[in-house]
Amino acid sequence: MRFFSLITLFVLFVLILFGVENMEPVTLKFSVMGLLGYEATMPLFFVVVIAVFAGSALAGLIGLADQIRLHSRIRKQKKTIDRFENEVKSLRNLPLEEEAVESYRPSGTSQG
């Protein structure tokens, strides 16, 4: 726990230094085919932080979708395993028949 606290403090310190050094204003422009336009001026630090958080959120959503898909696959495979285990149990409980044993003769042997 202490290790993570130290890492958190270090990351916070680096972010503060980055923020202090990159406070120059930048202009962000967004338009859709020249029809709708939006323009904002904000410090470069905020643009970078917003981009990092947006990327992290997108990666988290993709990871969550993958986890859901894998969980669904695991459930299906567990059902298949249960079905096969039940089939094996039912086959083990079947009585052995003499006809089945006598009817099996390896090739190349003759009755005599």
Stockholm file with secondary structure:
# STOCKHOLM 1.0

chainA/1-112         MRFFSLITLFVLFVLILFGVENMEPVTLKFSVMGLLGYEATMPLFFVVVIAVFAGSALAGLIGLADQIRLHSRIRKQKKTIDRFENEVKSLRNLPLEEEAVESYRPSGTSQG
#=GR chainA/1-112 SS CHHHHHHHHHHHHHHHHHHHHTCCEEEEEEEETTTEEEEEEEEHHHHHHHHHHHHHHHHHHHHHHHHHHHHHHHHHHHHHHHHHHHHHHHHHTSCCCHHHHHHCCCTTCCCC
#=GC SS_cons         CHHHHHHHHHHHHHHHHHHHHTCCEEEEEEEETTTEEEEEEEEHHHHHHHHHHHHHHHHHHHHHHHHHHHHHHHHHHHHHHHHHHHHHHHHHTSCCCHHHHHHCCCTTCCCC
//
